Amino acid sequence: MKTRTLLASALLVMSMTAAAQEAPEYQFRKHAYLQLQGGAQYTLGEAKFADLISPNVQLGVGYRFTPVFGARLAVNAWQSRGGFNGYVGDNGLAGNVTYKYNYVAPGVDFTVDLSNALCGYNPKRVFNLSLFAGGGANIAFSNDEARDIHAAGYDMAYIWEGTKVRPYGRAGIGIDFRISDAVSLGIEGNANVISDKYNSKKAGNADWYFNVLAGVKIALGKTHTKKAPTVPVQPVAEPVAETPAPTVVEQPAAEVKAEPLRRDVFFAINSREIVPAEASKVAELAAYLKENAQAKIVVTGYADAGTGTDAINDRLAAERADAVAASLTGEYGIAADRVTVKSEGSRVQPFGENDMNRVSVCVAE
């Protein structure tokens, strides 16, 4: 009971600490990763704990579908050990004897990132806690030492030879410590349950082995992007009517020229679609052009220099400018000869922050 209370308290403290690290300014990106690990295995059996420890390695390839959920294909391998009680040695005394055998165990795990689930997504968080569960096939071989014990006259009811394939299930917990956006160091513990025949002995219940692994996780591609900042909508300046000078003869009012209007329409990465939050800016431009019949508009498209190539960015910038022009003429009925479209690609960056340069700058006057 005390152990459970301490574990629950530790998880609560870690969750409260991580909660202050939520970073809503970052947007998650689906990505794959590579995981290399090594450590030790303890196989449950009739021998001292230290005598049942063996080396263990694991290679994994995973994919993160969301900030919380993912999947992993992992191959765990090397060695397991068994213990036999009652073996009589050369000195004539009965005791425990251990034996080893090898295995390769490919499997699939489903992963849950608890830190993101409980505390919000933050790719800059130093500490991340995750759970996983899954299963696969254990391919065991090289059981010669157990067969020698059996051949010496000791009854090992489930003795096996050659290569044996058995299903297994596993679950575990992982702790990752962020080194950079692409690299993290981690510790993993997992418990594996398998057929009673795995260790060649009949126990009347399933066999278990436990792995403790440490290693490195390397992200394959970008894991996140920074969201474009929200730009406040500037109010449209209304023309101030001039009061005519008093005179006997009524003079026509002087023509008032409206102030130029600029709106910056921002786009998501690798996109030319005008999102609803930016569509209101296009509506303001259309209203200005309708109120000022002589006014014209220049729409210039850009792409950020931080991603893509010049060829890709030239196409994106032109499409972003065309998208605004098409909305003005198609949705709002603005004459095409009043709209001029330009494109600067990523060679010109109107803003200092990289992500803000996914934009169409629109100036009407």
GUVOMAR-684227 format. One line per field, with one value per residue (C-alpha): residue in three letters; x, y, z. Coordinates in steps of 0.02 Angstrom, whole numbers, plus 32768, in hexadecimal, padded with zeros to 4 digits. Each point is the difference from the previous one (the first is absolute). Example, Ala and Ser with C-alpha at 12.3 -4.5 7.8 and 13.67 -1.06 7.14 Angstrom:
# GUVOMAR-684227
kelo ALA_SER
X 8267_8045
Y 7F1F_80AC
Z 8186_7FDF
***
This chain:
# GUVOMAR-684227
kelo MET_LYS_THR_ARG_THR_LEU_LEU_ALA_SER_ALA_LEU_LEU_VAL_MET_SER_MET_THR_ALA_ALA_ALA_GLN_GLU_ALA_PRO_GLU_TYR_GLN_PHE_ARG_LYS_HIS_ALA_TYR_LEU_GLN_LEU_GLN_GLY_GLY_ALA_GLN_TYR_THR_LEU_GLY_GLU_ALA_LYS_PHE_ALA_ASP_LEU_ILE_SER_PRO_ASN_VAL_GLN_LEU_GLY_VAL_GLY_TYR_ARG_PHE_THR_PRO_VAL_PHE_GLY_ALA_ARG_LEU_ALA_VAL_ASN_ALA_TRP_GLN_SER_ARG_GLY_GLY_PHE_ASN_GLY_TYR_VAL_GLY_ASP_ASN_GLY_LEU_ALA_GLY_ASN_VAL_THR_TYR_LYS_TYR_ASN_TYR_VAL_ALA_PRO_GLY_VAL_ASP_PHE_THR_VAL_ASP_LEU_SER_ASN_ALA_LEU_CYS_GLY_TYR_ASN_PRO_LYS_ARG_VAL_PHE_ASN_LEU_SER_LEU_PHE_ALA_GLY_GLY_GLY_ALA_ASN_ILE_ALA_PHE_SER_ASN_ASP_GLU_ALA_ARG_ASP_ILE_HIS_ALA_ALA_GLY_TYR_ASP_MET_ALA_TYR_ILE_TRP_GLU_GLY_THR_LYS_VAL_ARG_PRO_TYR_GLY_ARG_ALA_GLY_ILE_GLY_ILE_ASP_PHE_ARG_ILE_SER_ASP_ALA_VAL_SER_LEU_GLY_ILE_GLU_GLY_ASN_ALA_ASN_VAL_ILE_SER_ASP_LYS_TYR_ASN_SER_LYS_LYS_ALA_GLY_ASN_ALA_ASP_TRP_TYR_PHE_ASN_VAL_LEU_ALA_GLY_VAL_LYS_ILE_ALA_LEU_GLY_LYS_THR_HIS_THR_LYS_LYS_ALA_PRO_THR_VAL_PRO_VAL_GLN_PRO_VAL_ALA_GLU_PRO_VAL_ALA_GLU_THR_PRO_ALA_PRO_THR_VAL_VAL_GLU_GLN_PRO_ALA_ALA_GLU_VAL_LYS_ALA_GLU_PRO_LEU_ARG_ARG_ASP_VAL_PHE_PHE_ALA_ILE_ASN_SER_ARG_GLU_ILE_VAL_PRO_ALA_GLU_ALA_SER_LYS_VAL_ALA_GLU_LEU_ALA_ALA_TYR_LEU_LYS_GLU_ASN_ALA_GLN_ALA_LYS_ILE_VAL_VAL_THR_GLY_TYR_ALA_ASP_ALA_GLY_THR_GLY_THR_ASP_ALA_ILE_ASN_ASP_ARG_LEU_ALA_ALA_GLU_ARG_ALA_ASP_ALA_VAL_ALA_ALA_SER_LEU_THR_GLY_GLU_TYR_GLY_ILE_ALA_ALA_ASP_ARG_VAL_THR_VAL_LYS_SER_GLU_GLY_SER_ARG_VAL_GLN_PRO_PHE_GLY_GLU_ASN_ASP_MET_ASN_ARG_VAL_SER_VAL_CYS_VAL_ALA_GLU
X 8000_808F_8055_7F62_7FEA_80B4_7FEF_7F5E_804E_8098_7F94_7F98_809B_8047_7F5A_7FF3_80B2_7FE3_7F5A_805D_805F_7F6E_802F_7F65_8069_8042_7FA3_8020_8038_7FEE_80AB_8061_808E_808C_8027_80A0_8008_8064_7FF1_7FDA_7F79_7FC3_7FA6_7F8F_8040_8044_80A6_804B_7FD0_80B2_8013_7F6B_803F_8032_802C_7F78_7FF5_7F70_7FEB_7F5F_7FB1_7F68_7F83_7FA7_7F51_7FCD_8054_7FBA_7FF0_807D_803B_80A8_804A_8087_8075_803D_8088_8096_7FF3_7F8D_802E_7FAB_801D_7FED_7FF2_803E_8091_808C_80AC_80AA_8010_7F64_7F9B_7F56_7FE2_7FCD_804C_7FE1_7FFE_7FF1_7FAD_7FEC_7F6B_7FC6_7F57_7FB4_7F60_7F8E_7FDB_7F7D_8044_7FAF_8061_7FBE_805A_7FA8_7F5B_7FFD_8061_7FEB_8073_80AD_8090_807D_7FD4_809B_7FA8_7F7C_7FA9_7FAB_7FA8_7FF7_7FB2_8007_803B_8054_805C_8092_8077_806B_8097_80A6_7FB3_8095_8027_7F4F_8004_80A4_7FAC_7F6D_8075_8056_7F5E_7FA7_7F4A_7FE5_7F4C_7FFF_80AC_800C_8082_801F_7FA0_7F5A_7F88_7F87_7F8E_8022_7FB1_8055_7FE3_8075_8030_807D_8057_8051_8074_8009_80AE_7FC9_7F6A_803C_8056_7FCC_804B_7F8B_7FE5_7F7F_7FBD_7F8E_7FB0_7FE5_7F8C_8015_7FD3_802F_806D_807A_807F_7FEC_7FB2_7F4D_7FC2_7F44_7FFF_8044_80BA_803A_8099_8025_806F_8052_8049_8058_8021_7FE7_7F68_801C_7F71_7FFB_7FC4_7FB4_7F97_7FAC_7FEE_7FE5_7F54_7FF3_7FD7_7F53_8007_7F7B_7F88_801C_7F64_7FD8_801A_7F61_8011_7FDE_7F85_803E_7F8F_7FEC_802A_7F64_7FD9_7F6A_801E_7FFC_809F_800F_8058_80B6_8025_8045_8084_7FFA_809D_8057_7FCF_8079_7FD3_8077_7FAD_8062_8006_802C_80A2_7FFB_7F4F_7FA8_7F54_7FB8_7FCA_7F62_8065_8056_7F67_7FBC_8096_7FD3_7F4E_8043_8066_7F67_7F98_8086_8007_7F43_7FFA_808D_7FD6_80A5_806E_8068_805C_80AA_800C_80B3_801D_8091_8044_8072_80B9_800F_7FAB_7FF4_8066_7FFB_7F96_7F82_7FFC_7FE8_7F68_7FB9_8016_7FA9_7F71_7FE6_7FF4_7F8A_7F93_7FE1_7FE2_7F86_7F9F_7FF2_7FC4_7F9D_7FAF_7FF1_7FEF_8096_8031_809C_8051_8003_8068_80BB_8056_80BA_806F_80A7_8017_8075_8086_7FB0_7FCB_7F8E_8001_808E_7FAE_800E_7F4E_7FAD_8044_7F7B_7F95_7FAD_801B_7F6B_8005_7F65_8004
Y 8000_8076_7FDB_802B_80A1_8035_7FD9_8061_8094_7FFE_7FFF_808F_8069_7FDE_802E_80A3_802D_7FDA_805E_80A5_7FD1_7FFC_805C_8027_8063_7F5B_7F90_7F44_7FA9_7F46_7FAF_7F5C_7FD8_7F81_7FB5_7FA4_7FB2_7F88_7FBD_7F67_7F7B_7FA3_7F5C_7FC1_7F57_7F91_8054_8099_80A5_8028_7F54_8020_80A5_7FFE_8082_804B_8076_804E_805A_8061_8066_8067_807F_808B_801C_8085_8056_7F73_7F60_7F9D_7F53_7FA6_7F68_7FBF_7F6A_7FC7_7F7B_7FA8_7F8C_7FB9_7F93_7F75_7FB0_7F4A_7FD2_7F58_7FE7_7F99_8040_7FAC_8016_7F97_8091_8032_80B7_8077_7FFF_8082_7FF0_807D_8002_8083_8055_8087_8050_8078_8057_8097_807A_8088_8097_8089_809F_8025_80A7_8046_7FAF_8049_80A1_803B_7FF4_804B_7FC5_805F_7F9E_7FB0_7F6D_7F91_7F69_7F7E_7F57_7F76_7F55_7F81_7F54_7F96_7F5E_7FBD_7F95_7F9A_7F93_7FB9_7FA4_7F89_801D_7FD3_7F66_7FC8_800A_7F9C_7F80_7FEA_7FB5_8098_8010_80A4_7FE4_8084_7FE5_803E_7FFF_8058_80A3_8025_808F_8036_809A_807A_809C_8092_80A8_8081_80B2_8075_809F_8073_8093_807F_802A_805D_800A_7F5F_7F9E_7FC1_7F86_7F83_7F77_7F77_7F74_7F78_7F5E_7F6F_7F6B_7F61_7F47_7F93_7F9A_808F_7FCE_7F42_7FE9_7FDB_807E_7FFF_80B9_8075_802C_80B5_8064_80B7_8079_80A2_8061_80A5_8051_808B_8035_8060_805A_7FE8_80A9_8099_7FDF_80AA_80AD_80A8_804A_80A6_808E_804A_80AB_8078_8045_80B8_806C_804E_80BC_805F_809D_80A2_806F_80B2_808F_8075_80B6_806E_8056_8044_7F8D_7F45_7FAA_7F44_7FA2_7FD8_7F4A_7FA5_7F7D_7F6B_7FCA_7F66_7F5B_7F70_7F52_7F6C_7F59_7F74_7F49_7F59_7FA8_7FB6_8044_807D_7FF2_8099_7FC9_804C_806C_8055_8007_8096_8065_7FDB_8039_80A6_801A_7FDE_807B_8085_7FE6_800A_80A1_804C_7FE1_8046_7F9D_7F6C_7F78_7FAB_7F51_7FBE_7F4A_7FC2_7F5C_7FE7_7FE2_7F83_7F71_7FBE_8027_8099_7FA1_7FC9_80AB_805C_7F94_8014_80BD_8013_7F8E_8064_80A2_7FAE_7FBE_80B0_8047_7F73_8021_80BB_7FE6_7F5F_8016_80BD_8032_8075_8021_7FA0_809C_804E_7F71_7FED_7F5E_7FF0_7F79_800D_7F48_7FF2_8073_8095_7FF0_808E_7FC7_7FDA_7F61_7F6E_7FB9_80AB_8001_7F82_8095_8066_80BB_8061_80BE_805A_80BB
Z 8000_802C_7F5A_7F9E_8062_7FDF_7F46_7FF2_805C_7F8D_7F64_8047_8024_7F52_7FB0_8062_7FD1_7F48_7FFD_800D_7F63_7F85_7F5F_7F97_7F84_7FB5_7F86_8001_7F5F_7FDF_7FFA_8009_8077_8019_80AB_8033_80AE_806A_80B0_8069_8012_8099_7FDD_808B_803D_808B_8022_8051_7FB1_7FC8_7FAF_7F8D_7FB7_7F49_7F79_7F93_7F69_7FA2_7F58_7FE2_7F75_8034_7FBF_8060_7FB9_8080_8094_806D_7F98_7F9A_7FD1_8000_7FAA_8075_7FF6_80AC_8005_804B_8095_8086_8095_8062_80AA_8034_80B8_803C_7F89_804F_7FD7_7FFB_80BD_801C_8046_7FBB_7FD1_7F79_7F54_7F79_7F44_7F72_7F56_7F77_7FAF_7F88_8024_7F7F_8036_7FEF_808E_800F_805E_8069_802E_80B0_800E_7F66_802F_80B0_7FEC_7F4C_7F6A_8014_7F8F_806D_809F_804C_8052_7FAD_804B_7F91_800C_7F7E_7FE7_7F75_7FCE_7F7C_7FE3_8067_7F97_8079_7FD3_8042_8095_800D_80B9_8037_7F90_8052_80AC_7FBE_7FB3_80AA_8043_8047_7FCE_7FA0_7FCC_7F76_7FB7_7F4D_7F77_7F5B_7FE7_8056_7FD6_8088_8011_808C_8049_8052_8053_8046_8029_7FAF_8039_7F7F_8021_7F72_7FBE_7F62_7F8B_7FAD_808B_80AC_807C_8051_8080_7FE5_806B_7FBB_803D_7F86_8018_7F99_7FFE_8096_7F8A_7FE1_8087_7FE3_80AD_802F_807F_7FE1_7FD5_7F7B_7FF9_8016_7FD3_8026_7F9F_8038_7F6D_7FE3_7F59_7F83_7F99_7F5D_7FA8_7F43_7FC1_8052_809C_800C_7FB5_8050_7FE5_7FA3_8079_7FFE_7FAF_8043_7F7D_7FE3_7FF8_7F59_8007_7FD4_7F96_805D_7FA7_7FE6_8034_7F6A_801C_800F_7F5D_7FA6_7F6B_802C_7FC8_7FDF_808D_7FE0_7FDA_8097_7FDB_8076_805C_7FB7_8052_8022_8039_8019_7FDD_8055_7FC9_8050_7FCE_7F50_7FE6_7F8F_8052_8055_80AE_804F_8077_7F6C_7F8D_8061_7FC4_7F4A_8026_8044_7F62_7F93_8066_7FEB_7F43_7FF1_8067_7F98_7F4B_7FBF_8076_7FC6_805F_7FF2_804A_801A_8034_806A_8049_8095_7FDF_8090_7FA4_7F4F_7F65_7F8E_7F81_8084_8053_7F59_7FDC_80B0_8000_7F58_8035_80A1_7F9E_7F81_808E_8044_7F52_7FD6_80A0_7FDA_7F4D_8016_80AB_8009_7F49_7FF8_7F4B_7FCD_7FB4_80AE_8048_7FDF_8035_8027_804C_8058_8033_8096_7FBA_8056_80B7_8038_80B6_8079_8043_7F86_8013_7FE1_7F4E_7FC7_7FCE_7F79_801E_7FB9_7FE7_7FBF_7FD2
***
